[in-house]
Structures are given as C-alpha cells and as structure tokens.
C-alpha cells in the first residue's frame, strides 16, 4: 500500500503544479496564422525579397476573408480564424519578369487550428525542373534528418524499457506530451507568476520528466513485476494508462493548440540548396549531442553496461550479480526524461496539444521496430530512417499521406528482415 501511496502522491503533486498555473485558455486567442517568404534571385544570383505582392485568403465558400502583402524582405502573413482556406498569390501584383515556378499549386490549401501557424510556399523563377527537384530533395532530407533525430530521442527509452522488462509501453507517447506541457507551464503560464526562459525550462523539464518516470515505475510497474504479472497484463495496463494520462492532460491543459513564447518568430537562413531556421539547427545539434552522450554512456559507464547486459540476457545478468531492479529503475528515469525532453524539442517547432505524443507514438514504434526491438542503437538508426522516409516520400505521394509511406516501408523491411536492421535472429522453440 505504501508503494501505491507513493505513486498517487507523485501524480497528485504533478497535477497540483499544473493547477497552480492560471487558466491558460483565456490567455490565448482563437486566431491562427498563415505566412511565408517570397524570394527570387537577382542578376548576381543572390536571393532577395519580393515586396508588394498580395496574398488573398478565401474560405470554403469562396468568399474573401483577409489579405496580406509581402514586405521588403518578402515576408508576409495573414491572421485568420481556425478553418480551411485557399491562399492565392495575386500574380497581377508580381514585378515584371517574375512568375510562379509552379502555377498549378496556386492557390494553396491550408488547414488551421487554434493558435496554429503554417507556411504557404510560392517559389518564383524559371529554374529547370531537375534543379527544382534537387533543391526540394535536399530540403526534405534536412527536414527528415531533424524529424528523425527528435523521434530517436523519444524512442530510445521505449526501446530500452522493452529490452530490460519486455514491456511494450503504450503510455510512452504521453511522456512526450508531458514534457511539452510542462515546458508550456514553465515558459508561458509561469509558476507563481514567474515565467522561465526556455533555455532554463528545458533542463528543468528533463529533471521533472525523469522524476515522473521514477514514480511511474515505483508505483505501478515494480509492484507488478514483484507479483509476477504477465506481459500481456502489463501491456493492457499501459494502454489504460495512456488513455488516462491523455485525458488528464486534456482536462487540465485544454483542447486548444498552444505555443511556447520563445523562439517562435525567426527568419530562415538561406544556405543555397536548403533553408534552415536557427532553432532547427539548435534542435539538430542538441539532439546529436544528447544521442551521442547516451551512446557513450551505454558503452563506458557501469550503469550503461549493466543496461546493455540486462537487455541482452536478463537471467545471465542477474546471475552475474547485476542488480536488475536498479538497472530497470535507471532505464525508466532516463527513458522518460529523454521522452520529455524530446517533447520540448517538438514544442519549439510544432503546436502543443493534448494528443501530440499519441500522434507520434506510431512513428516511435516504427523506428524502434525497424532498427531492432530492445536496442538503443537500433532505435536511433531506425528513427532516422523513418524521419527521412516520411519527408522524402512527399516527393511522390501527397503530404497528408507521408506517415503511411513510412509504415509501408516498415512492413516491407520486416518481411525481409523480421528482427529489424540491427536486431539479432532468435531461435524459437
């Protein structure tokens, strides 16, 4: 009973922290935004902004809702209520000698939710189709690498938990949402009226998420392991906890999408073949540093070596004197902390909502399964492949179906190599 009291006390403490924040719904407006940057190359081949071009947003009935005009840097934005819109570039307002590279994509359809901010692209010029395709390929590769790195950070804990306990944790996606929501409470709402900058809030979320992982293991999974509960029972419980946590977050956080206050308005760097926001570069660098740190820790530290030993053969590790429960405790702390930190990274580029973790859970499972269940390096390798394939698949399939392409690739690879790319064959029977 004392263990259960510990777990529920931890849950109540987390909810109490959230309750200290004032109602966040009233602080947000219902408006959303569609924006972009219109550029073209000058006589020297340099990219310059195209000013004075009008953009018209119409609703599904075809009625004009709002207009926007590009500034001297080519930036434009239109504030709109949530809904589905057609955003049209008025070609009559283009300067002489300028035309759309892909006129068939004008107007562009944009779906907006509360607090959302989406980009609509209208490339100009007369570049050859092959050059355009090459530039698009490079841009999508960079975007896919960023997505894959963040998915990998979230998925490593999922893989290690499976490797050390055999549990397929469906509640792992809510750890990602928890990290994003905690970052919002610290950065936007504030605790006791004090807002914390994202650079300080992110490490705090890492610690808070790790503590939540410890409490979750101590209050639920440790008693179940001690009583010899089956993995099927644990699997069903993880699904139940996933639903419970998701709707607790919905109840406290609300159903509207929200955004962090720091690093939201940035100008992308034009690096020739691709464009990159400064925060995207930071996300990629931080992800690489953290993932390399995890790899070094698994290879060189005593706890890391013990994790790999338990994941490889639990019975042999236990007979060798390794404290398996201590290792599992560290896995839960580290895995949940990384998932929460991954939620912060997602929140810097995407809107925060109550089911964001659930939406990427399937991608995490795809990365873990593709790389090889139970291996940290497999989760890293598989997640990067999934991220790249999701983005690059938009070259041949509609953007709305890009996740489907990644899952089709997963099925094809597992038909050829069921153990995953880095997994090992196991004898059954």
N, C-alpha and C positions, 0 to 999 in steps of 0.2 A: 504493500500500500504506500510506503514511503517513496518508492520509485515513481509510482503514478502521481503522487502529490508533487514530486519534483518536476515532472513533465508538465502537468497542468499549471503549476505555478509559473513555469517559464512561458507557457502560452499566454497566460493572463498578463504577465509582465510585458510581453511584446504588444499585446492589444492595448495595454494601458499607455504605453509610449505613443501608440498611434492616436489614442483617444485624447492625449494632451494637446495634439495639434488641433487648431480650429477647423471648422468645416471647410474643406478645400474646394468644394464645388462652387461656393459663392464667389471664390476668388478668380474663377476662370470665366472667360467669355465664351459664348457659344459659337463664335466665328472661327473660320478656318482660312487658309491662305493657299493660293497657287502662285508660283513665282518662277522666275527663270532669268537667264542672262543671254542676251542676243549679241553675238560677236561675229566678226568677219575678218579676213586677212587683208591688210593694206598692201600697197605696192611693194614694200620691203618684206612681205611675208609675215609680218607681226600681227597677232590677234588684237583687235581694237573693238571697243564697244560701239554699237549702232544705236544712236539716240533717236527719239521722236517717233518710234514705231508703236502703233496702237494695238492693243490686245483686247478682245471682246469676249466676255463670258456670257453664255446663254444657258437657260435651264432646259429641262427635257421637253418643255412645250415650245421651245424655240424663241422664247422671249429674252431680250437682253436684260441682264441682271447688273452687270458692272463693267467698267473699262479700266485699263491700265496703260501707261505709256512708259517706254524704256528711257532711262536717264543717260547721262553722258558715258557711263561705264557699261551701258547695255542692260543694266538691271531693271527688272520690272516685277510688280506684284499686284495681285488683286485679292482683296478681302471679301470672303463670301460666306453665307450661311452653309451648314452641312448639306450635302446633296450631291447629285451627279450633274456635271456641267460639260459643255463643249466650249473649249477655249480656242478662239480663232485669231490668228495673226492677220491683220488687215494688210494685204500685200500692196494696196494702193499707197500706203504710208512708208513703204520701203524706199531708201535712197535709190537714185538712178544707178543701174549697173548691178544691183543686188537682187537676188531672187532666192526662193526657198530651194534647198537641196532636195527635199522630199515633199513636194507639194501635196502628194496624196495623203500625207499624215496631218494635214491642216484642214479642219480643226482637230485638236487633240481632246480625247475624253478624259475627264478627271473625276474621281470619286473622293469626296471629302467627308471626314467625320469631325466631331467637335474637337477644336484645338489642333487640328491637323495642319501640316504644312507640306505641300507636294510641289514638285518641279515639273514643268512642261518644257520640252526641248523643241526648238525650231532652228535647226542648223541652216546656215546660209552658205552660198558659194556654188561653184561649179566643179567641185572635186570629182574625180573619176570614182565610179562605184567601187573599184577594188581598193582605192585609198580609203574611202569612207568605211568599208568593211574592215580594213586592217585597223583603223583607228578605233572603231567600235569594239573589235575583238580585244585590243589592248585594254581599253577602258573597262570592259566587262571582266577581263582577267584580274585587274586590280581590285574591282569591286568584289569579285568572288573570293579572292585571297583574304580580303578583310572579313567578309562574312564567315569564311571557313575558320579563321583564327579565333573569332569570338565563339563560334559554335564549339570549337575544340576545347576552349577554356571551360565552357559549361559542361561538356560531355565527359571530360576526364574523370570527374568524380563519379558520374554514373557508371563508367566502366570499372573503376576501382571497387566501387561498392558491390557490383556484380561479381568481380573476381574474388573478393575476400569473403563474401557472405552468400553468394548465389542468388541474391535478391535483385529482381528487375523492378527498380523503384520508379513507379509512375508518378510519384509526387515530386520528382526531381525538377520538373518544369516550374513548379511553384516556388522552388528556391530561387530561380531566376527572377520571377515576378517579385518575390520578397525583397531581393536586392534592389531592384529598380524602384519599388515603392518606398523602401527605407531611404534611398538616395533622394527621392522627391520630398519626403517629410523633412529631411535634414536641410536640403538645399533650397526648397521653395517655401514650404509651410513654416519650417523652423520649430525648434523645441523651446518652449517658454519664450516665444517671440524672437529667438535668435536664429538667424539663417546662417548656415555654414557653407562656405565655398566648396564647390565640387571637388577640388584638389584635396581638401581635408575630409570631406564627406565620404569619398570613395574608400580610403583606408578604414574609416570607421565602419562602413557597411561590410567590409571584408571581415572585421572582427565580430560584428553583430551576427552575420550570417554563420560564421564558424561556431559561435556560441549556440545559435539556434540548432545547428546540426548536432552538436553535442547533446543538447536537451532532447532532441527528437530520438536519437539513438538510445540515450539513457532511459527515457520514459516509455518507449514503445518497443524498439527492436531488441534491446538487451533482454528484457523480460521474456520476449517471445523465443529468443534463442535458448535461454536458460530452461524454458519449459519444453523445448524440442518441437516447436511449431513447424509445420511443413512449409516448404517454399511456396506452395500454392496458396496457403492461408496468408502468408506474408504478401504475396502478390496482390491478392484481393484487398488486403488491408491498405496497401499502398495506393490502389485505385480509389478506395474510400477516402483516404487522407487527401489525395489530390483534389477530389471534389470538395471536401470540407474546407481546405485551405483556400481554394479558388473562390468559393462563395463568401468566406470570411473576409477576404480581401475586397471582393465586390461590395459587401455590406459596409465596410469601413471606408474604403477608398472611393467608391462610387464607380459608375459605369462609363463615365466620360473619359476620353483620352486626354492625357496631360503631358506637359513637357518640363524638363529641367530649365532653370533660369540662366545657367552659364553656358557659354559657347554655342548658342543657337544661331546667331547671325554672323556668318563668316563668308568671306569671298574665297572661292576655289582658286588654287594655284594652277595655272596653265603650264603643264610640263611637256608640251608638244603633242605627244601621242595620247595623252590622257590628262584629265583634270582631277585634282585631289584637294579636298578640304583639309585645312590644318589639323582639325580634330580627328579626321580619319587617319592621317599619318600617325598621330599620337596613339590612337587606338591600336593600330597595327604594331607599332614599336612596343607599346606596353604589353600587348598580347604575346609578342615574341619573347620579350624579356621574362614574363611570368612563366610561359610554357617551357622555355629553356631552363629556368630556375627549378621548375617541377621535375624536368628530366634529370638535371644534375642531382637534385635531392634524392630521387629514386635510385640513382646509381651510386651515390657516395655516402649518404647518411645511414645511420643504423636503422632509423625508422623506415627510410625508403627501401633499404634492402629487405627489411622484415616484411614490408608491404608486398614486395615482389615475390618473396618466398611463400607467404600465405596465399597469394593469388595463384601461384604456380601449383602448390600442393599443400593444402591446409593441414592435413594429418601429419605429413612429414615435418612441416614447420613446427607443429605443436610438440611432436616427439623430440625435436631438436632443442627444445627449451624456450622457444619463442612464445611470448605472452600474446596469444591470438586476439583475445578480447581487447587488449591495449592497442594492438595494431588496428583492429576494426574501429575503435573509438577515434583514432587519429585519421582514419580514412573518412569517416563521417564528418569530422571537423573540417578537414582540408577540402573534401569534395563539395560540401555545402558552401564553404567560404568562396571557392572558385566560381561556383554557380552564381552566388550572389554578386560577386564582382563582375562576372560576365553580364549580369542583368544591368549593372551600372553602365557598362560599355554600350550595351544595346540602347539604353535610355538616352545616351548622348546624341544618337542619330535617329532614333525612332521615337514615336509617341509611346507613353506608358499607359497601359490599360490592364485590367484585372486578369486577362487571359493571355497575355503576351508569352508567358512561359509555356503554356499549354500548346500554343501555336508552333513553337519551335521544338517541342518535345520530340515530335516525329523526326525532325531533322537530326536531333541529337542521337536518337536511336539508330537512324540510318548511318551516321558517322561511326558510331560505336560498332555496329554490326558489320559494316563494310570493312573497317580496319581490323576487326577481330575482338570478340567479346572478352572482357576481363583484362585487356592490356591497355596501359596508358598511352603507349606509343601508337597502338592501333587506333585509338580514339582520335589522337592528333592527326594522323595520316588520313584516316577515313573522313574526318570532318572537313579537312581542307579540300579533299576531292569533292565532297558533297557541295561545299560552298562554291567552288569553281564551276561545277557542272550546273548548279542552279542558275548562275548568272549567264554562262555561255550558252545554255540551252535556249535563251531568249533570241538567239540569232535565227533559230529555225522554228520555234513554237511561240505562241502568244505568251506575253508576260504573266498573265493570270494563271498559266499552267506550268510555270517554271519549276515548282516543287514536285509536280508529277514526273517531270523528266528525271529528276534526281532519284526518285523512288523506283522508276523503271530501270535505271542504271544499277541500282542496288539489287534488284531482283535478278538481272542478267548476270552480274558478277557472282552472286551467291549460287546461282545454278551451276556455274563453272567451278567455283571455289567456296564451298559451304562454310568453311571455317573462317572466312574473311581473308583479307590480303596479308595480314601479319599474324593471323591465328595459326595454331598448330592442329594437325589432324589428331583425333582421339579415337581410340578403339572402343566400340560399344558392344557390350555383351561379355 
